[in-house]
């Protein structure tokens, strides 16, 4: 691998997302090929690479698409999560004791 290609690969891996939210190694691995293929002209500008990948939409590989567009929870899952976050009801005042 030439020095230029090595630098480009390093830049993409390090800069697919801004430093404050570079994502996991798995996310970087998922998006590096797409960044090279679709957004190479923006290397090494991390902000422009991220914007390019976000705007690429359906042209992204399925793995990278999932990084930028995570699947949303179904309505049933959301309702279950909301129920689990509610505080338990207060104890009833039974005078039978």
mmCIF file as gemmi writes it, N, C-alpha and C atoms, coordinates in Angstrom:
data_model
loop_
_atom_site.group_PDB
_atom_site.id
_atom_site.type_symbol
_atom_site.label_atom_id
_atom_site.label_alt_id
_atom_site.label_comp_id
_atom_site.label_asym_id
_atom_site.label_entity_id
_atom_site.label_seq_id
_atom_site.pdbx_PDB_ins_code
_atom_site.Cartn_x
_atom_site.Cartn_y
_atom_site.Cartn_z
_atom_site.occupancy
_atom_site.B_iso_or_equiv
_atom_site.pdbx_formal_charge
_atom_site.auth_seq_id
_atom_site.auth_asym_id
_atom_site.pdbx_PDB_model_num
ATOM 1 N N . UNK Axp A 1 ? 0.86 -1.178 0 1 0 ? 1 A 1
ATOM 2 C CA . UNK Axp A 1 ? 0 0 0 1 0 ? 1 A 1
ATOM 3 C C . UNK Axp A 1 ? 0.896 1.227 0 1 0 ? 1 A 1
ATOM 4 N N . UNK Axp A 2 ? 0.629 2.158 -0.901 1 0 ? 2 A 1
ATOM 5 C CA . UNK Axp A 2 ? 1.433 3.369 -0.992 1 0 ? 2 A 1
ATOM 6 C C . UNK Axp A 2 ? 1.171 4.299 0.172 1 0 ? 2 A 1
ATOM 7 N N . UNK Axp A 3 ? 2.063 5.269 0.341 1 0 ? 3 A 1
ATOM 8 C CA . UNK Axp A 3 ? 1.913 6.216 1.449 1 0 ? 3 A 1
ATOM 9 C C . UNK Axp A 3 ? 0.621 7.008 1.34 1 0 ? 3 A 1
ATOM 10 N N . UNK Axp A 4 ? 0.262 7.427 0.138 1 0 ? 4 A 1
ATOM 11 C CA . UNK Axp A 4 ? -0.952 8.214 -0.043 1 0 ? 4 A 1
ATOM 12 C C . UNK Axp A 4 ? -2.19 7.383 0.295 1 0 ? 4 A 1
ATOM 13 N N . UNK Axp A 5 ? -2.231 6.149 -0.223 1 0 ? 5 A 1
ATOM 14 C CA . UNK Axp A 5 ? -3.372 5.28 0.059 1 0 ? 5 A 1
ATOM 15 C C . UNK Axp A 5 ? -3.456 4.988 1.55 1 0 ? 5 A 1
ATOM 16 N N . UNK Axp A 6 ? -2.323 4.732 2.181 1 0 ? 6 A 1
ATOM 17 C CA . UNK Axp A 6 ? -2.302 4.491 3.628 1 0 ? 6 A 1
ATOM 18 C C . UNK Axp A 6 ? -2.83 5.678 4.398 1 0 ? 6 A 1
ATOM 19 N N . UNK Axp A 7 ? -2.44 6.881 3.984 1 0 ? 7 A 1
ATOM 20 C CA . UNK Axp A 7 ? -2.93 8.085 4.649 1 0 ? 7 A 1
ATOM 21 C C . UNK Axp A 7 ? -4.437 8.228 4.473 1 0 ? 7 A 1
ATOM 22 N N . UNK Axp A 8 ? -4.917 7.961 3.266 1 0 ? 8 A 1
ATOM 23 C CA . UNK Axp A 8 ? -6.356 8.088 3.003 1 0 ? 8 A 1
ATOM 24 C C . UNK Axp A 8 ? -7.134 7.107 3.863 1 0 ? 8 A 1
ATOM 25 N N . UNK Axp A 9 ? -6.694 5.868 3.937 1 0 ? 9 A 1
ATOM 26 C CA . UNK Axp A 9 ? -7.385 4.875 4.764 1 0 ? 9 A 1
ATOM 27 C C . UNK Axp A 9 ? -7.378 5.32 6.22 1 0 ? 9 A 1
ATOM 28 N N . UNK Axp A 10 ? -6.226 5.793 6.712 1 0 ? 10 A 1
ATOM 29 C CA . UNK Axp A 10 ? -6.153 6.273 8.087 1 0 ? 10 A 1
ATOM 30 C C . UNK Axp A 10 ? -7.1 7.447 8.311 1 0 ? 10 A 1
ATOM 31 N N . UNK Axp A 11 ? -7.103 8.394 7.378 1 0 ? 11 A 1
ATOM 32 C CA . UNK Axp A 11 ? -7.953 9.575 7.518 1 0 ? 11 A 1
ATOM 33 C C . UNK Axp A 11 ? -9.424 9.196 7.548 1 0 ? 11 A 1
ATOM 34 N N . UNK Axp A 12 ? -9.817 8.272 6.702 1 0 ? 12 A 1
ATOM 35 C CA . UNK Axp A 12 ? -11.222 7.863 6.674 1 0 ? 12 A 1
ATOM 36 C C . UNK Axp A 12 ? -11.593 7.165 7.972 1 0 ? 12 A 1
ATOM 37 N N . UNK Axp A 13 ? -10.751 6.253 8.416 1 0 ? 13 A 1
ATOM 38 C CA . UNK Axp A 13 ? -11.044 5.527 9.648 1 0 ? 13 A 1
ATOM 39 C C . UNK Axp A 13 ? -11.11 6.486 10.825 1 0 ? 13 A 1
ATOM 40 N N . UNK Axp A 14 ? -10.205 7.439 10.881 1 0 ? 14 A 1
ATOM 41 C CA . UNK Axp A 14 ? -10.16 8.367 12.003 1 0 ? 14 A 1
ATOM 42 C C . UNK Axp A 14 ? -11.208 9.462 11.904 1 0 ? 14 A 1
ATOM 43 N N . UNK Axp A 15 ? -11.692 9.73 10.698 1 0 ? 15 A 1
ATOM 44 C CA . UNK Axp A 15 ? -12.497 10.925 10.508 1 0 ? 15 A 1
ATOM 45 C C . UNK Axp A 15 ? -13.868 10.694 9.893 1 0 ? 15 A 1
ATOM 46 N N . UNK Axp A 16 ? -14.369 9.492 9.886 1 0 ? 16 A 1
ATOM 47 C CA . UNK Axp A 16 ? -15.69 9.283 9.291 1 0 ? 16 A 1
ATOM 48 C C . UNK Axp A 16 ? -16.716 10.141 10.007 1 0 ? 16 A 1
ATOM 49 N N . UNK Axp A 17 ? -16.541 10.312 11.294 1 0 ? 17 A 1
ATOM 50 C CA . UNK Axp A 17 ? -17.412 11.179 12.064 1 0 ? 17 A 1
ATOM 51 C C . UNK Axp A 17 ? -16.528 12.132 12.853 1 0 ? 17 A 1
ATOM 52 N N . UNK Axp A 18 ? -17.081 13.251 13.331 1 0 ? 18 A 1
ATOM 53 C CA . UNK Axp A 18 ? -16.275 14.185 14.111 1 0 ? 18 A 1
ATOM 54 C C . UNK Axp A 18 ? -15.687 13.515 15.348 1 0 ? 18 A 1
ATOM 55 N N . UNK Axp A 19 ? -14.611 14.076 15.861 1 0 ? 19 A 1
ATOM 56 C CA . UNK Axp A 19 ? -13.917 13.483 17.002 1 0 ? 19 A 1
ATOM 57 C C . UNK Axp A 19 ? -14.832 13.296 18.199 1 0 ? 19 A 1
ATOM 58 N N . UNK Axp A 20 ? -15.805 14.182 18.375 1 0 ? 20 A 1
ATOM 59 C CA . UNK Axp A 20 ? -16.693 14.061 19.524 1 0 ? 20 A 1
ATOM 60 C C . UNK Axp A 20 ? -17.625 12.874 19.417 1 0 ? 20 A 1
ATOM 61 N N . UNK Axp A 21 ? -17.794 12.322 18.204 1 0 ? 21 A 1
ATOM 62 C CA . UNK Axp A 21 ? -18.701 11.189 18.028 1 0 ? 21 A 1
ATOM 63 C C . UNK Axp A 21 ? -18.184 10.277 16.93 1 0 ? 21 A 1
ATOM 64 N N . UNK Axp A 22 ? -16.958 9.782 17.1 1 0 ? 22 A 1
ATOM 65 C CA . UNK Axp A 22 ? -16.359 8.989 16.04 1 0 ? 22 A 1
ATOM 66 C C . UNK Axp A 22 ? -16.98 7.624 15.895 1 0 ? 22 A 1
ATOM 67 N N . UNK Axp A 23 ? -17.819 7.222 16.786 1 0 ? 23 A 1
ATOM 68 C CA . UNK Axp A 23 ? -18.457 5.93 16.658 1 0 ? 23 A 1
ATOM 69 C C . UNK Axp A 23 ? -17.543 4.807 17.09 1 0 ? 23 A 1
ATOM 70 N N . UNK Axp A 24 ? -18.094 3.626 17.051 1 0 ? 24 A 1
ATOM 71 C CA . UNK Axp A 24 ? -17.337 2.452 17.453 1 0 ? 24 A 1
ATOM 72 C C . UNK Axp A 24 ? -16.458 1.983 16.3 1 0 ? 24 A 1
ATOM 73 N N . UNK Axp A 25 ? -15.545 1.103 16.614 1 0 ? 25 A 1
ATOM 74 C CA . UNK Axp A 25 ? -14.695 0.533 15.563 1 0 ? 25 A 1
ATOM 75 C C . UNK Axp A 25 ? -15.566 -0.187 14.533 1 0 ? 25 A 1
ATOM 76 N N . UNK Axp A 26 ? -16.599 -0.848 15.005 1 0 ? 26 A 1
ATOM 77 C CA . UNK Axp A 26 ? -17.509 -1.57 14.108 1 0 ? 26 A 1
ATOM 78 C C . UNK Axp A 26 ? -18.216 -0.608 13.151 1 0 ? 26 A 1
ATOM 79 N N . UNK Axp A 27 ? -18.637 0.552 13.66 1 0 ? 27 A 1
ATOM 80 C CA . UNK Axp A 27 ? -19.289 1.545 12.797 1 0 ? 27 A 1
ATOM 81 C C . UNK Axp A 27 ? -18.311 2.103 11.77 1 0 ? 27 A 1
ATOM 82 N N . UNK Axp A 28 ? -17.088 2.369 12.195 1 0 ? 28 A 1
ATOM 83 C CA . UNK Axp A 28 ? -16.076 2.868 11.257 1 0 ? 28 A 1
ATOM 84 C C . UNK Axp A 28 ? -15.786 1.83 10.18 1 0 ? 28 A 1
ATOM 85 N N . UNK Axp A 29 ? -15.685 0.566 10.589 1 0 ? 29 A 1
ATOM 86 C CA . UNK Axp A 29 ? -15.448 -0.497 9.611 1 0 ? 29 A 1
ATOM 87 C C . UNK Axp A 29 ? -16.603 -0.582 8.62 1 0 ? 29 A 1
ATOM 88 N N . UNK Axp A 30 ? -17.824 -0.378 9.092 1 0 ? 30 A 1
ATOM 89 C CA . UNK Axp A 30 ? -18.987 -0.462 8.215 1 0 ? 30 A 1
ATOM 90 C C . UNK Axp A 30 ? -18.993 0.655 7.18 1 0 ? 30 A 1
ATOM 91 N N . UNK Axp A 31 ? -18.479 1.825 7.544 1 0 ? 31 A 1
ATOM 92 C CA . UNK Axp A 31 ? -18.596 2.993 6.666 1 0 ? 31 A 1
ATOM 93 C C . UNK Axp A 31 ? -17.335 3.358 5.896 1 0 ? 31 A 1
ATOM 94 N N . UNK Axp A 32 ? -16.19 2.804 6.265 1 0 ? 32 A 1
ATOM 95 C CA . UNK Axp A 32 ? -14.958 3.169 5.571 1 0 ? 32 A 1
ATOM 96 C C . UNK Axp A 32 ? -15.03 2.904 4.067 1 0 ? 32 A 1
ATOM 97 N N . UNK Axp A 33 ? -15.501 1.728 3.625 1 0 ? 33 A 1
ATOM 98 C CA . UNK Axp A 33 ? -15.575 1.522 2.166 1 0 ? 33 A 1
ATOM 99 C C . UNK Axp A 33 ? -16.506 2.524 1.48 1 0 ? 33 A 1
ATOM 100 N N . UNK Axp A 34 ? -17.615 2.868 2.125 1 0 ? 34 A 1
ATOM 101 C CA . UNK Axp A 34 ? -18.541 3.841 1.54 1 0 ? 34 A 1
ATOM 102 C C . UNK Axp A 34 ? -17.917 5.229 1.504 1 0 ? 34 A 1
ATOM 103 N N . UNK Axp A 35 ? -17.18 5.576 2.547 1 0 ? 35 A 1
ATOM 104 C CA . UNK Axp A 35 ? -16.519 6.883 2.575 1 0 ? 35 A 1
ATOM 105 C C . UNK Axp A 35 ? -15.506 6.979 1.436 1 0 ? 35 A 1
ATOM 106 N N . UNK Axp A 36 ? -14.775 5.902 1.214 1 0 ? 36 A 1
ATOM 107 C CA . UNK Axp A 36 ? -13.791 5.903 0.122 1 0 ? 36 A 1
ATOM 108 C C . UNK Axp A 36 ? -14.499 5.984 -1.232 1 0 ? 36 A 1
ATOM 109 N N . UNK Axp A 37 ? -15.568 5.213 -1.381 1 0 ? 37 A 1
ATOM 110 C CA . UNK Axp A 37 ? -16.255 5.115 -2.676 1 0 ? 37 A 1
ATOM 111 C C . UNK Axp A 37 ? -17.065 6.365 -2.992 1 0 ? 37 A 1
ATOM 112 N N . UNK Axp A 38 ? -17.768 6.888 -2.002 1 0 ? 38 A 1
ATOM 113 C CA . UNK Axp A 38 ? -18.712 7.975 -2.259 1 0 ? 38 A 1
ATOM 114 C C . UNK Axp A 38 ? -18.195 9.364 -1.89 1 0 ? 38 A 1
ATOM 115 N N . UNK Axp A 39 ? -17.256 9.428 -0.941 1 0 ? 39 A 1
ATOM 116 C CA . UNK Axp A 39 ? -16.886 10.726 -0.364 1 0 ? 39 A 1
ATOM 117 C C . UNK Axp A 39 ? -15.384 10.983 -0.365 1 0 ? 39 A 1
ATOM 118 N N . UNK Axp A 40 ? -14.644 10.256 -1.186 1 0 ? 40 A 1
ATOM 119 C CA . UNK Axp A 40 ? -13.196 10.384 -1.211 1 0 ? 40 A 1
ATOM 120 C C . UNK Axp A 40 ? -12.699 11.796 -1.456 1 0 ? 40 A 1
ATOM 121 N N . UNK Axp A 41 ? -13.471 12.581 -2.2 1 0 ? 41 A 1
ATOM 122 C CA . UNK Axp A 41 ? -13.025 13.946 -2.514 1 0 ? 41 A 1
ATOM 123 C C . UNK Axp A 41 ? -13.013 14.852 -1.289 1 0 ? 41 A 1
ATOM 124 N N . UNK Axp A 42 ? -13.641 14.422 -0.188 1 0 ? 42 A 1
ATOM 125 C CA . UNK Axp A 42 ? -13.707 15.253 1.017 1 0 ? 42 A 1
ATOM 126 C C . UNK Axp A 42 ? -12.657 14.871 2.061 1 0 ? 42 A 1
ATOM 127 N N . UNK Axp A 43 ? -11.887 13.825 1.806 1 0 ? 43 A 1
ATOM 128 C CA . UNK Axp A 43 ? -10.857 13.401 2.749 1 0 ? 43 A 1
ATOM 129 C C . UNK Axp A 43 ? -9.772 14.466 2.78 1 0 ? 43 A 1
ATOM 130 N N . UNK Axp A 44 ? -9.312 14.917 3.917 1 0 ? 44 A 1
ATOM 131 C CA . UNK Axp A 44 ? -9.484 14.439 5.276 1 0 ? 44 A 1
ATOM 132 C C . UNK Axp A 44 ? -10.476 15.25 6.11 1 0 ? 44 A 1
ATOM 133 N N . UNK Axp A 45 ? -11.385 15.987 5.514 1 0 ? 45 A 1
ATOM 134 C CA . UNK Axp A 45 ? -12.341 16.835 6.243 1 0 ? 45 A 1
ATOM 135 C C . UNK Axp A 45 ? -13.468 15.976 6.832 1 0 ? 45 A 1
ATOM 136 N N . UNK Axp A 46 ? -13.364 15.665 8.124 1 0 ? 46 A 1
ATOM 137 C CA . UNK Axp A 46 ? -14.302 14.761 8.782 1 0 ? 46 A 1
ATOM 138 C C . UNK Axp A 46 ? -15.749 15.25 8.696 1 0 ? 46 A 1
ATOM 139 N N . UNK Axp A 47 ? -15.966 16.545 8.86 1 0 ? 47 A 1
ATOM 140 C CA . UNK Axp A 47 ? -17.335 17.076 8.811 1 0 ? 47 A 1
ATOM 141 C C . UNK Axp A 47 ? -17.949 16.884 7.43 1 0 ? 47 A 1
ATOM 142 N N . UNK Axp A 48 ? -17.168 17.138 6.404 1 0 ? 48 A 1
ATOM 143 C CA . UNK Axp A 48 ? -17.695 16.974 5.037 1 0 ? 48 A 1
ATOM 144 C C . UNK Axp A 48 ? -17.901 15.504 4.689 1 0 ? 48 A 1
ATOM 145 N N . UNK Axp A 49 ? -17.036 14.622 5.2 1 0 ? 49 A 1
ATOM 146 C CA . UNK Axp A 49 ? -17.226 13.187 4.975 1 0 ? 49 A 1
ATOM 147 C C . UNK Axp A 49 ? -18.52 12.731 5.625 1 0 ? 49 A 1
ATOM 148 N N . UNK Axp A 50 ? -18.733 13.158 6.867 1 0 ? 50 A 1
ATOM 149 C CA . UNK Axp A 50 ? -19.959 12.768 7.567 1 0 ? 50 A 1
ATOM 150 C C . UNK Axp A 50 ? -21.19 13.284 6.825 1 0 ? 50 A 1
ATOM 151 N N . UNK Axp A 51 ? -21.157 14.538 6.391 1 0 ? 51 A 1
ATOM 152 C CA . UNK Axp A 51 ? -22.292 15.104 5.655 1 0 ? 51 A 1
ATOM 153 C C . UNK Axp A 51 ? -22.522 14.344 4.353 1 0 ? 51 A 1
ATOM 154 N N . UNK Axp A 52 ? -21.45 13.998 3.675 1 0 ? 52 A 1
ATOM 155 C CA . UNK Axp A 52 ? -21.556 13.245 2.428 1 0 ? 52 A 1
ATOM 156 C C . UNK Axp A 52 ? -22.206 11.891 2.676 1 0 ? 52 A 1
ATOM 157 N N . UNK Axp A 53 ? -21.759 11.191 3.719 1 0 ? 53 A 1
ATOM 158 C CA . UNK Axp A 53 ? -22.332 9.878 4.022 1 0 ? 53 A 1
ATOM 159 C C . UNK Axp A 53 ? -23.798 10 4.43 1 0 ? 53 A 1
ATOM 160 N N . UNK Axp A 54 ? -24.125 11.013 5.226 1 0 ? 54 A 1
ATOM 161 C CA . UNK Axp A 54 ? -25.53 11.198 5.633 1 0 ? 54 A 1
ATOM 162 C C . UNK Axp A 54 ? -26.421 11.467 4.417 1 0 ? 54 A 1
ATOM 163 N N . UNK Axp A 55 ? -25.894 12.209 3.467 1 0 ? 55 A 1
ATOM 164 C CA . UNK Axp A 55 ? -26.675 12.553 2.273 1 0 ? 55 A 1
ATOM 165 C C . UNK Axp A 55 ? -26.703 11.442 1.23 1 0 ? 55 A 1
ATOM 166 N N . UNK Axp A 56 ? -25.86 10.425 1.399 1 0 ? 56 A 1
ATOM 167 C CA . UNK Axp A 56 ? -25.782 9.354 0.404 1 0 ? 56 A 1
ATOM 168 C C . UNK Axp A 56 ? -27.005 8.432 0.45 1 0 ? 56 A 1
ATOM 169 N N . UNK Axp A 57 ? -27.686 8.393 1.577 1 0 ? 57 A 1
ATOM 170 C CA . UNK Axp A 57 ? -28.916 7.619 1.707 1 0 ? 57 A 1
ATOM 171 C C . UNK Axp A 57 ? -28.834 6.208 1.17 1 0 ? 57 A 1
ATOM 172 N N . UNK Axp A 58 ? -29.659 5.878 0.181 1 0 ? 58 A 1
ATOM 173 C CA . UNK Axp A 58 ? -29.735 4.494 -0.304 1 0 ? 58 A 1
ATOM 174 C C . UNK Axp A 58 ? -28.487 4.016 -1.048 1 0 ? 58 A 1
ATOM 175 N N . UNK Axp A 59 ? -27.564 4.919 -1.341 1 0 ? 59 A 1
ATOM 176 C CA . UNK Axp A 59 ? -26.325 4.488 -2.002 1 0 ? 59 A 1
ATOM 177 C C . UNK Axp A 59 ? -25.348 3.862 -1.01 1 0 ? 59 A 1
ATOM 178 N N . UNK Axp A 60 ? -25.608 4.016 0.29 1 0 ? 60 A 1
ATOM 179 C CA . UNK Axp A 60 ? -24.745 3.425 1.31 1 0 ? 60 A 1
ATOM 180 C C . UNK Axp A 60 ? -24.932 1.912 1.348 1 0 ? 60 A 1
ATOM 181 N N . UNK Axp A 61 ? -23.894 1.223 1.781 1 0 ? 61 A 1
ATOM 182 C CA . UNK Axp A 61 ? -24.025 -0.211 2.01 1 0 ? 61 A 1
ATOM 183 C C . UNK Axp A 61 ? -25.017 -0.404 3.162 1 0 ? 61 A 1
ATOM 184 N N . UNK Axp A 62 ? -25.653 -1.566 3.245 1 0 ? 62 A 1
ATOM 185 C CA . UNK Axp A 62 ? -26.613 -1.779 4.342 1 0 ? 62 A 1
ATOM 186 C C . UNK Axp A 62 ? -26.006 -1.551 5.726 1 0 ? 62 A 1
ATOM 187 N N . UNK Axp A 63 ? -24.76 -1.975 5.924 1 0 ? 63 A 1
ATOM 188 C CA . UNK Axp A 63 ? -24.133 -1.809 7.241 1 0 ? 63 A 1
ATOM 189 C C . UNK Axp A 63 ? -23.927 -0.339 7.587 1 0 ? 63 A 1
ATOM 190 N N . UNK Axp A 64 ? -23.461 0.453 6.634 1 0 ? 64 A 1
ATOM 191 C CA . UNK Axp A 64 ? -23.239 1.877 6.889 1 0 ? 64 A 1
ATOM 192 C C . UNK Axp A 64 ? -24.569 2.623 6.984 1 0 ? 64 A 1
ATOM 193 N N . UNK Axp A 65 ? -25.524 2.228 6.183 1 0 ? 65 A 1
ATOM 194 C CA . UNK Axp A 65 ? -26.854 2.846 6.256 1 0 ? 65 A 1
ATOM 195 C C . UNK Axp A 65 ? -27.419 2.702 7.67 1 0 ? 65 A 1
ATOM 196 N N . UNK Axp A 66 ? -27.212 1.529 8.278 1 0 ? 66 A 1
ATOM 197 C CA . UNK Axp A 66 ? -27.712 1.303 9.64 1 0 ? 66 A 1
ATOM 198 C C . UNK Axp A 66 ? -27.006 2.192 10.663 1 0 ? 66 A 1
ATOM 199 N N . UNK Axp A 67 ? -25.75 2.577 10.379 1 0 ? 67 A 1
ATOM 200 C CA . UNK Axp A 67 ? -25.033 3.473 11.295 1 0 ? 67 A 1
ATOM 201 C C . UNK Axp A 67 ? -25.696 4.85 11.302 1 0 ? 67 A 1
ATOM 202 N N . UNK Axp A 68 ? -26.027 5.364 10.132 1 0 ? 68 A 1
ATOM 203 C CA . UNK Axp A 68 ? -26.588 6.709 10.032 1 0 ? 68 A 1
ATOM 204 C C . UNK Axp A 68 ? -28.109 6.738 10.152 1 0 ? 68 A 1
ATOM 205 N N . UNK Axp A 69 ? -28.755 5.622 9.932 1 0 ? 69 A 1
ATOM 206 C CA . UNK Axp A 69 ? -30.214 5.537 10.009 1 0 ? 69 A 1
ATOM 207 C C . UNK Axp A 69 ? -30.596 4.294 10.803 1 0 ? 69 A 1
ATOM 208 N N . UNK Axp A 70 ? -30.356 4.315 12.119 1 0 ? 70 A 1
ATOM 209 C CA . UNK Axp A 70 ? -30.634 3.115 12.907 1 0 ? 70 A 1
ATOM 210 C C . UNK Axp A 70 ? -32.115 2.761 12.833 1 0 ? 70 A 1
ATOM 211 N N . UNK Axp A 71 ? -32.425 1.465 12.856 1 0 ? 71 A 1
ATOM 212 C CA . UNK Axp A 71 ? -33.831 1.073 12.798 1 0 ? 71 A 1
ATOM 213 C C . UNK Axp A 71 ? -34.573 1.608 14.01 1 0 ? 71 A 1
ATOM 214 N N . UNK Axp A 72 ? -35.779 2.049 13.768 1 0 ? 72 A 1
ATOM 215 C CA . UNK Axp A 72 ? -36.592 2.592 14.864 1 0 ? 72 A 1
ATOM 216 C C . UNK Axp A 72 ? -37.365 1.466 15.521 1 0 ? 72 A 1
ATOM 217 N N . UNK Axp A 73 ? -37.601 1.64 16.796 1 0 ? 73 A 1
ATOM 218 C CA . UNK Axp A 73 ? -38.372 0.644 17.529 1 0 ? 73 A 1
ATOM 219 C C . UNK Axp A 73 ? -39.809 0.646 17.017 1 0 ? 73 A 1
ATOM 220 N N . UNK Axp A 74 ? -40.42 -0.507 16.999 1 0 ? 74 A 1
ATOM 221 C CA . UNK Axp A 74 ? -41.819 -0.589 16.579 1 0 ? 74 A 1
ATOM 222 C C . UNK Axp A 74 ? -42.695 0.052 17.636 1 0 ? 74 A 1
ATOM 223 N N . UNK Axp A 75 ? -43.919 0.357 17.282 1 0 ? 75 A 1
ATOM 224 C CA . UNK Axp A 75 ? -44.845 0.963 18.233 1 0 ? 75 A 1
ATOM 225 C C . UNK Axp A 75 ? -45.01 0.089 19.465 1 0 ? 75 A 1
ATOM 226 N N . UNK Axp A 76 ? -45.097 -1.217 19.265 1 0 ? 76 A 1
ATOM 227 C CA . UNK Axp A 76 ? -45.28 -2.124 20.388 1 0 ? 76 A 1
ATOM 228 C C . UNK Axp A 76 ? -44.07 -2.075 21.318 1 0 ? 76 A 1
ATOM 229 N N . UNK Axp A 77 ? -42.87 -2.045 20.757 1 0 ? 77 A 1
ATOM 230 C CA . UNK Axp A 77 ? -41.656 -1.976 21.562 1 0 ? 77 A 1
ATOM 231 C C . UNK Axp A 77 ? -41.6 -0.656 22.314 1 0 ? 77 A 1
ATOM 232 N N . UNK Axp A 78 ? -41.95 0.441 21.638 1 0 ? 78 A 1
ATOM 233 C CA . UNK Axp A 78 ? -41.948 1.751 22.305 1 0 ? 78 A 1
ATOM 234 C C . UNK Axp A 78 ? -42.926 1.79 23.464 1 0 ? 78 A 1
ATOM 235 N N . UNK Axp A 79 ? -44.116 1.229 23.272 1 0 ? 79 A 1
ATOM 236 C CA . UNK Axp A 79 ? -45.098 1.222 24.358 1 0 ? 79 A 1
ATOM 237 C C . UNK Axp A 79 ? -44.584 0.419 25.544 1 0 ? 79 A 1
ATOM 238 N N . UNK Axp A 80 ? -43.953 -0.702 25.288 1 0 ? 80 A 1
ATOM 239 C CA . UNK Axp A 80 ? -43.408 -1.523 26.37 1 0 ? 80 A 1
ATOM 240 C C . UNK Axp A 80 ? -42.311 -0.769 27.113 1 0 ? 80 A 1
ATOM 241 N N . UNK Axp A 81 ? -41.46 -0.045 26.368 1 0 ? 81 A 1
ATOM 242 C CA . UNK Axp A 81 ? -40.4 0.731 27.007 1 0 ? 81 A 1
ATOM 243 C C . UNK Axp A 81 ? -40.986 1.855 27.852 1 0 ? 81 A 1
ATOM 244 N N . UNK Axp A 82 ? -42.032 2.503 27.358 1 0 ? 82 A 1
ATOM 245 C CA . UNK Axp A 82 ? -42.652 3.584 28.11 1 0 ? 82 A 1
ATOM 246 C C . UNK Axp A 82 ? -43.284 3.045 29.389 1 0 ? 82 A 1
ATOM 247 N N . UNK Axp A 83 ? -43.927 1.877 29.3 1 0 ? 83 A 1
ATOM 248 C CA . UNK Axp A 83 ? -44.538 1.28 30.494 1 0 ? 83 A 1
ATOM 249 C C . UNK Axp A 83 ? -43.468 0.948 31.521 1 0 ? 83 A 1
ATOM 250 N N . UNK Axp A 84 ? -42.324 0.464 31.078 1 0 ? 84 A 1
ATOM 251 C CA . UNK Axp A 84 ? -41.281 0.076 32.022 1 0 ? 84 A 1
ATOM 252 C C . UNK Axp A 84 ? -40.649 1.298 32.689 1 0 ? 84 A 1
ATOM 253 N N . UNK Axp A 85 ? -40.778 2.483 32.1 1 0 ? 85 A 1
ATOM 254 C CA . UNK Axp A 85 ? -40.201 3.705 32.681 1 0 ? 85 A 1
ATOM 255 C C . UNK Axp A 85 ? -41.135 4.359 33.687 1 0 ? 85 A 1
ATOM 256 N N . UNK Axp A 86 ? -42.416 3.987 33.675 1 0 ? 86 A 1
ATOM 257 C CA . UNK Axp A 86 ? -43.358 4.602 34.604 1 0 ? 86 A 1
ATOM 258 C C . UNK Axp A 86 ? -43.082 4.14 36.024 1 0 ? 86 A 1
ATOM 259 N N . UNK Axp A 87 ? -43.255 5.049 36.996 1 0 ? 87 A 1
ATOM 260 C CA . UNK Axp A 87 ? -43.072 4.635 38.388 1 0 ? 87 A 1
ATOM 261 C C . UNK Axp A 87 ? -44.204 3.696 38.796 1 0 ? 87 A 1
ATOM 262 N N . UNK Axp A 88 ? -43.957 2.815 39.733 1 0 ? 88 A 1
ATOM 263 C CA . UNK Axp A 88 ? -45.023 1.91 40.172 1 0 ? 88 A 1
ATOM 264 C C . UNK Axp A 88 ? -46.14 2.704 40.833 1 0 ? 88 A 1
ATOM 265 N N . UNK Axp A 89 ? -47.36 2.192 40.779 1 0 ? 89 A 1
ATOM 266 C CA . UNK Axp A 89 ? -48.478 2.912 41.408 1 0 ? 89 A 1
ATOM 267 C C . UNK Axp A 89 ? -48.281 2.94 42.933 1 0 ? 89 A 1
ATOM 268 N N . UNK Axp A 90 ? -48.823 3.973 43.583 1 0 ? 90 A 1
ATOM 269 C CA . UNK Axp A 90 ? -48.676 4.052 45.046 1 0 ? 90 A 1
ATOM 270 C C . UNK Axp A 90 ? -49.475 2.924 45.693 1 0 ? 90 A 1
ATOM 271 N N . UNK Axp A 91 ? -49.061 2.519 46.872 1 0 ? 91 A 1
ATOM 272 C CA . UNK Axp A 91 ? -49.804 1.451 47.567 1 0 ? 91 A 1
ATOM 273 C C . UNK Axp A 91 ? -51.213 1.925 47.884 1 0 ? 91 A 1
ATOM 274 N N . UNK Axp A 92 ? -52.141 0.998 47.821 1 0 ? 92 A 1
ATOM 275 C CA . UNK Axp A 92 ? -53.533 1.372 48.102 1 0 ? 92 A 1
ATOM 276 C C . UNK Axp A 92 ? -53.746 1.498 49.609 1 0 ? 92 A 1
ATOM 277 N N . UNK Axp A 93 ? -54.679 2.347 49.984 1 0 ? 93 A 1
ATOM 278 C CA . UNK Axp A 93 ? -55.007 2.536 51.394 1 0 ? 93 A 1
ATOM 279 C C . UNK Axp A 93 ? -56.102 1.557 51.77 1 0 ? 93 A 1
ATOM 280 N N . UNK Axp A 94 ? -55.722 0.382 52.188 1 0 ? 94 A 1
ATOM 281 C CA . UNK Axp A 94 ? -56.703 -0.608 52.629 1 0 ? 94 A 1
ATOM 282 C C . UNK Axp A 94 ? -56.849 -0.487 54.125 1 0 ? 94 A 1
ATOM 283 N N . UNK Axp A 95 ? -58.032 -0.218 54.575 1 0 ? 95 A 1
ATOM 284 C CA . UNK Axp A 95 ? -58.289 -0.116 56.005 1 0 ? 95 A 1
ATOM 285 C C . UNK Axp A 95 ? -58.627 -1.47 56.602 1 0 ? 95 A 1
ATOM 286 N N . UNK Axp A 96 ? -58.508 -2.533 55.842 1 0 ? 96 A 1
ATOM 287 C CA . UNK Axp A 96 ? -58.867 -3.86 56.297 1 0 ? 96 A 1
ATOM 288 C C . UNK Axp A 96 ? -57.827 -4.432 57.252 1 0 ? 96 A 1
ATOM 289 N N . UNK Axp A 97 ? -56.699 -3.87 57.365 1 0 ? 97 A 1
ATOM 290 C CA . UNK Axp A 97 ? -55.627 -4.457 58.182 1 0 ? 97 A 1
ATOM 291 C C . UNK Axp A 97 ? -55.728 -4.102 59.609 1 0 ? 97 A 1
